[in-house]
């Protein structure tokens, strides 16, 4: 899920890399909007919306994920 200053939105990762992701979200998000990403597998981390082609959004992470963190994000939910 993605948290903004006032709201929380469910998202689905469509594409994922160490520096960012493409997510699907049914809500409207703004370009350059800062968000907090919560995955359940990792500590929450900050990102920023970089592009949108609704319902898809490109986000860039504030810090590059390690290979271990990337692996944790790709694990199926328990």
Buried (B, 14 or more C-beta within 10 A) or exposed (E): BBBBEEEEBEBEBEEBEBBBBBBEBEBEBEEEBEBBBBBEBBEEBEBBBEEBEEBBBBBBBEEEBEEEBBEBBEEEEE
